[in-house]
Amino acid sequence: MHFLLTEGMGWIEVITGGMFSGKSEELIRRLIRSKYASQKVVAFKHSIDKRYDESNVVSHSSIFIEGVPAASVKEMEKIFYEKYSDAEVIGIDEVQFFGEPVVEFCEKLSDMGKRVIVAGLDQDFRGEPFEPIDSLLAKAEYVDKLSAICAVCGNPASRTQRLVNGEPAYYNDPVVLVGASESYEARCRKCHVVKREDNKEGKLYFIVGTDTDIGKTYAGLKLVKQEMDKGLKVTAIKPVETGSETFPENLEGSDSYAYARLLGKNVEDVNIFFYKKPMSPDAAAEADETSVDIKTIKEKIDKELLENDVVFVEGAGGLLVPFVENYMYLDLLVDYRKKSEVILISGNVLGTINHTLLTIDVLKRNDIKIKGVVFNNKENIEDKKFLKNNVETVKRIGKVEILAENEYGE
């Protein structure tokens, strides 16, 4: 940043962005450079911010400069006029804590010919403008918006995620809550989550198979029953199933029928689209001269989340099976990535390490949370060493939890 200096001219510089983006570090850097230039400098901070030091202005990376704490703009103004009125450069860290009155104070200082540098969050934990930064951005001569690195996916992060006991905070929680890594982390737009108390939704799990005919429903029924045995209200959705012509009229033997029977429901309560030909959903729908309606599937999921404690959604085939042109099962998971987890079902057979790790890689690359993996010994292999090697290798390389190892015929 280059400035054309004019005697008696003041201005406001705003350094903003999400948490862990280096705002305080940049503020301190500019103030220290001003000191090297033999300019008189003072750095203010709000007295509420005692995360790293009572008085010094300290960055997350432990860079610091001597600071002056103040509990309000009124106190900061009093201290300035009594002790630091000859300062040429004034820095204010975490300026959002001072509220709207700080805007007028910064204007006064800059009108006096002072260089005013402020650092603060441009958005609160909800992702909404954080007053008074929005006003300062409009009035400042120079603005720099910094990015952090998303703690979830590694992309550039512009938002601040508040966590309470490891879970995203609710929208109605207090805006100001001083904390560091134990309470906040940097997130990108996709990974930023804010919960709403007026939207009491159940837990959502997507059941994903590494291939077709891998035992997704076999494992899914066990998972549903486990949650039911806890006394929870549970349901399952099989949005799309194909091959109805291979089942009797009541669809006995189908995945949808199995879930409906366990839940004491009708097949139509579990299934939305059931096509005749045993083909991929897009092809089977085309053969029936219709198509899969993604909007209807989402409406069903959203409705069941409001009415149940736990909702399981089982796909048709594998992760990259197309539902409609250019929309795969993976895309549905991406659309619900902020409120769901995936349970991956894998056959404990030769080749499963490759198939399972490939699926895990695709899920992680799309920022989808994996609850864990269930292995089905569908071929009833008796070589325990072979089975254990598959499981341990996937666990080690994929860095996932193993939820169950099912033996068929149990």
C-alpha positions in Angstrom: 0.0 0.0 0.0 1.4 3.4 -1.0 0.3 6.8 0.3 0.8 10.3 -1.0 1.4 12.1 2.2 0.1 15.7 2.6 0.9 17.7 5.7 -2.2 18.0 7.9 -4.1 15.4 5.9 -5.7 12.5 7.8 -7.5 9.3 6.7 -9.0 6.0 7.9 -7.7 2.6 7.0 -9.8 -0.5 7.6 -8.3 -4.0 7.8 -11.1 -6.5 7.9 -12.1 -10.1 7.2 -13.0 -13.2 9.3 -11.2 -14.6 12.3 -7.7 -16.0 11.8 -7.2 -13.9 8.6 -4.3 -11.9 10.0 -6.1 -8.6 10.7 -4.4 -7.9 14.0 -1.1 -9.0 12.6 -1.4 -6.5 9.7 -2.5 -3.8 12.1 0.5 -4.4 14.3 2.8 -4.5 11.3 1.7 -1.1 10.1 2.0 0.4 13.5 5.5 -0.9 14.0 6.5 0.4 10.6 5.2 3.8 11.7 7.4 3.6 14.8 10.4 2.9 12.6 9.6 6.1 10.8 9.8 7.9 14.1 6.1 8.6 14.1 4.2 8.8 17.4 1.9 5.8 17.7 -0.8 4.6 20.0 -2.7 1.3 19.8 -6.1 0.9 21.5 -8.0 -2.3 22.3 -11.2 -3.1 24.1 -10.7 -4.1 27.7 -13.1 -7.0 27.1 -10.5 -8.7 24.9 -8.2 -10.4 27.4 -7.6 -13.6 25.3 -3.8 -13.2 25.0 -2.9 -10.2 27.2 -4.6 -7.7 29.5 -3.3 -4.6 27.7 -1.0 -5.4 24.7 -2.5 -5.8 21.2 -1.6 -9.4 20.3 -2.3 -11.4 17.2 -3.2 -15.1 17.1 0.4 -15.7 15.9 1.7 -14.0 19.1 3.0 -10.8 17.4 2.3 -7.9 19.7 2.6 -4.2 20.3 2.1 -2.2 23.5 -1.6 -1.4 23.8 -4.0 0.7 25.7 -7.2 -1.0 26.9 -10.5 0.9 27.1 -14.0 -0.2 28.0 -15.8 2.3 25.7 -15.3 4.9 23.1 -15.9 7.6 25.8 -13.0 6.2 27.9 -10.8 5.7 24.8 -11.4 9.3 23.8 -10.6 10.6 27.3 -7.4 8.6 27.4 -6.4 9.9 24.0 -6.9 13.6 24.8 -5.2 13.3 28.1 -2.1 11.2 27.1 -1.8 10.7 23.4 -3.2 13.7 21.6 0.2 14.2 19.9 0.1 10.7 18.4 0.3 10.8 14.6 -0.9 7.2 14.0 -3.8 5.7 16.0 -4.6 2.0 15.8 -7.7 0.3 17.1 -7.9 -3.5 17.3 -11.1 -5.5 17.3 -12.9 -2.2 16.5 -16.3 -4.0 16.3 -16.4 -4.3 20.1 -16.7 -0.5 20.5 -19.9 -0.2 18.6 -21.3 2.6 16.4 -19.8 5.5 18.5 -16.3 4.5 17.3 -17.2 5.7 13.8 -17.5 9.3 14.9 -14.3 9.1 17.0 -12.4 7.8 13.9 -13.8 10.6 11.9 -12.7 13.2 14.4 -9.2 11.8 14.5 -8.8 11.8 10.8 -10.2 15.3 10.5 -7.5 16.3 12.9 -4.9 15.1 10.4 -4.3 11.7 12.1 -3.8 8.4 10.3 -6.3 6.0 11.8 -5.9 2.3 11.3 -8.7 0.0 12.5 -8.9 -3.8 12.4 -12.1 -5.8 13.0 -14.5 -8.4 11.8 -16.7 -7.4 8.8 -19.2 -10.2 9.6 -20.6 -11.7 12.8 -20.8 -15.4 13.4 -24.1 -15.4 11.5 -22.5 -14.2 8.4 -24.2 -10.8 8.7 -22.5 -7.3 8.6 -20.9 -6.6 12.0 -21.5 -3.0 13.0 -19.8 -0.6 13.0 -17.4 -2.1 10.4 -20.1 -1.6 7.7 -20.1 2.2 8.4 -16.3 2.4 8.6 -15.9 0.6 5.3 -18.1 3.3 3.7 -16.1 6.2 5.3 -12.6 4.8 5.0 -10.1 6.0 2.4 -8.4 2.6 2.3 -9.8 -0.9 2.8 -8.1 -4.3 2.9 -10.2 -7.5 3.3 -8.1 -10.5 4.3 -9.0 -14.2 4.0 -8.2 -17.1 6.3 -8.1 -20.8 5.4 -11.3 -22.8 5.9 -10.8 -25.3 8.8 -13.0 -27.8 7.0 -12.0 -27.8 3.4 -8.9 -25.6 3.1 -10.5 -23.1 0.7 -10.2 -19.3 1.3 -12.3 -18.5 4.3 -14.3 -15.3 4.7 -16.6 -16.2 7.5 -16.3 -16.9 11.3 -17.8 -20.2 12.6 -18.8 -20.1 16.2 -18.8 -23.5 17.9 -20.4 -24.4 21.2 -19.3 -27.8 22.5 -18.1 -28.5 19.0 -21.4 -27.8 17.4 -22.4 -24.7 15.3 -24.0 -21.9 17.4 -27.6 -20.9 17.1 -28.6 -17.8 15.2 -30.1 -16.2 18.4 -26.9 -16.6 20.5 -25.2 -13.4 21.6 -23.3 -11.6 18.9 -20.3 -10.7 21.1 -18.6 -13.7 22.7 -14.9 -13.3 23.1 -12.9 -16.4 22.3 -10.2 -18.0 20.2 -9.7 -21.4 18.7 -11.8 -23.0 21.4 -14.9 -21.1 20.4 -14.3 -20.1 16.8 -12.8 -21.2 13.5 -12.4 -19.9 10.0 -14.9 -21.2 7.4 -15.7 -20.6 3.8 -19.1 -19.8 2.5 -19.9 -23.5 1.8 -18.8 -24.8 5.2 -20.2 -22.0 7.4 -23.2 -23.2 9.4 -25.7 -21.3 11.6 -28.4 -23.3 13.4 -31.8 -21.9 14.2 -33.7 -22.8 17.3 -37.1 -22.4 15.6 -36.1 -25.1 13.1 -35.9 -28.2 15.2 -34.7 -30.8 12.7 -33.6 -34.3 13.2 -30.3 -35.8 12.3 -29.8 -36.7 8.7 -27.7 -39.6 7.5 -27.1 -40.5 3.8 -26.4 -44.1 3.2 -23.8 -44.5 0.4 -22.6 -47.7 -1.2 -19.2 -48.2 -2.9 -21.1 -50.1 -5.6 -24.5 -51.5 -6.4 -25.6 -54.7 -4.7 -23.2 -54.0 -1.9 -25.7 -54.5 1.0 -26.7 -50.9 1.6 -30.2 -51.9 2.7 -29.0 -54.8 4.8 -26.8 -52.4 6.7 -29.3 -49.6 6.6 -32.0 -51.7 8.3 -29.6 -52.5 11.1 -28.8 -48.8 11.5 -32.5 -47.9 11.6 -33.3 -50.5 14.1 -30.4 -49.4 16.4 -31.9 -45.9 16.5 -35.4 -47.2 17.0 -34.2 -49.3 20.0 -33.0 -46.0 21.6 -36.6 -44.8 21.7 -36.1 -42.3 18.9 -38.5 -41.4 16.2 -36.8 -42.8 13.1 -37.7 -43.0 9.4 -36.0 -44.0 6.2 -36.3 -42.7 2.6 -35.4 -44.6 -0.5 -36.0 -41.7 -2.9 -35.4 -43.7 -6.1 -35.5 -47.4 -6.7 -35.5 -49.2 -10.0 -36.5 -52.7 -11.2 -40.1 -52.9 -10.0 -40.9 -55.4 -12.8 -38.6 -57.9 -11.0 -40.7 -57.8 -7.9 -44.3 -59.0 -7.2 -47.1 -56.5 -7.3 -46.7 -55.5 -3.6 -42.9 -55.0 -4.3 -41.9 -57.5 -1.6 -38.2 -58.1 -1.8 -37.4 -54.5 -2.8 -35.4 -52.2 -0.6 -38.3 -49.8 -0.2 -40.5 -52.7 1.0 -37.9 -53.8 3.6 -37.7 -50.3 5.1 -41.5 -49.9 5.1 -42.0 -53.2 6.8 -39.5 -52.4 9.6 -41.0 -49.0 10.1 -44.6 -50.2 10.0 -45.3 -48.0 6.9 -46.5 -48.4 3.4 -43.9 -48.5 0.5 -45.1 -45.1 -0.8 -44.2 -43.6 2.6 -40.6 -44.6 2.1 -40.2 -44.5 -1.7 -40.9 -41.6 -4.0 -39.9 -42.8 -7.5 -40.0 -46.5 -8.4 -39.2 -47.4 -12.0 -39.8 -50.6 -13.9 -36.4 -51.4 -15.5 -33.4 -52.4 -13.3 -31.2 -49.5 -14.7 -29.7 -46.3 -13.4 -32.4 -43.9 -12.2 -32.0 -41.5 -15.1 -32.2 -44.3 -17.7 -35.0 -46.2 -15.9 -37.0 -42.9 -15.7 -36.5 -42.2 -19.3 -37.7 -45.8 -20.2 -40.9 -45.0 -18.2 -41.1 -41.7 -20.2 -40.7 -39.6 -17.0 -37.9 -38.1 -14.9 -36.7 -37.9 -11.3 -37.9 -34.7 -9.7 -35.1 -33.5 -7.4 -37.4 -30.8 -5.8 -39.9 -33.5 -4.7 -37.1 -35.5 -3.1 -35.8 -32.5 -1.2 -39.3 -31.6 0.0 -39.7 -35.1 1.3 -36.4 -35.0 3.1 -37.1 -31.6 4.6 -40.6 -32.7 5.8 -39.3 -35.9 7.5 -36.5 -33.9 9.2 -39.1 -31.8 10.9 -41.1 -34.8 12.0 -38.4 -37.2 13.1 -35.4 -37.5 15.4 -33.3 -39.4 12.8 -33.7 -39.7 9.0 -31.8 -42.1 6.8 -31.7 -41.6 3.1 -30.5 -44.5 0.9 -29.3 -43.9 -2.6 -29.7 -46.1 -5.7 -26.4 -47.7 -6.6 -23.2 -45.8 -5.9 -22.2 -42.2 -5.2 -21.9 -41.1 -8.9 -25.1 -42.7 -10.2 -27.1 -40.1 -12.1 -30.6 -39.2 -10.9 -31.2 -36.9 -13.8 -28.8 -35.5 -16.5 -25.9 -33.8 -14.8 -27.3 -34.4 -11.3 -26.0 -37.4 -9.4 -26.6 -38.8 -5.9 -23.4 -37.0 -4.9 -25.1 -33.6 -5.8 -27.9 -34.4 -3.4 -25.4 -34.9 -0.6 -23.6 -31.7 -1.6 -26.9 -29.8 -1.3 -27.3 -31.1 2.3 -23.7 -31.1 3.3 -24.2 -28.5 6.1 -26.8 -30.6 7.9 -25.9 -34.3 7.2 -23.4 -37.0 7.6 -22.6 -40.0 5.3 -22.5 -43.6 6.4 -20.5 -45.5 3.8 -21.4 -49.1 3.1 -18.6 -51.3 1.7 -18.4 -55.0 0.9 -15.5 -56.7 2.7 -14.2 -58.4 -0.4 -11.1 -58.3 -2.6 -10.8 -54.8 -4.1 -12.7 -53.1 -1.4 -9.7 -51.0 -0.3 -9.5 -49.3 -3.6 -13.3 -48.8 -4.0 -13.8 -47.6 -0.5 -10.9 -45.1 -0.4 -11.9 -43.7 -3.8 -15.4 -43.0 -2.5 -14.0 -41.5 0.7 -11.8 -39.3 -1.4 -14.7 -38.0 -3.5 -16.8 -37.3 -0.3 -13.9 -35.4 1.3 -13.2 -33.4 -1.8 -16.8 -32.2 -1.8 -16.6 -31.2 1.9 -19.1 -33.9 3.0 -18.8 -35.2 6.5 -18.3 -38.9 6.9 -19.7 -40.5 10.1 -18.1 -43.8 9.4 -17.9 -47.0 7.3 -19.8 -50.2 7.7 -18.3 -53.3 6.2 -20.5 -56.2 5.0 -19.0 -59.7 4.8 -21.6 -60.5 2.1 -19.6 -63.4 0.7 -19.2 -64.9 4.1 -15.4 -65.0 3.8 -13.8 -66.9 6.7 -10.3 -65.6 6.3 -10.3 -63.3 9.4 -6.8 -61.9 8.6 -7.9 -60.9 5.1 -11.1 -59.2 6.5 -9.2 -57.4 9.2 -6.5 -56.1 6.8 -9.2 -54.5 4.6 -10.8 -52.8 7.6 -7.6 -51.6 9.2 -6.2 -50.3 5.9 -9.3 -48.3 5.1 -9.4 -46.9 8.7 -5.7 -45.9 8.6 -5.5 -44.4 5.1 -9.0 -43.0 4.9 -8.9 -41.7 8.5 -12.5 -42.8 9.1 -14.3 -44.5 11.9 -15.4 -48.1 11.4 -19.0 -48.3 12.6 -19.7 -52.0 12.1 -18.5 -55.2 10.5 -21.6 -57.2 9.6 -21.7 -60.9 8.9 -24.5 -62.0 6.6 -26.9 -64.5 8.1 -26.7 -62.8 11.6 
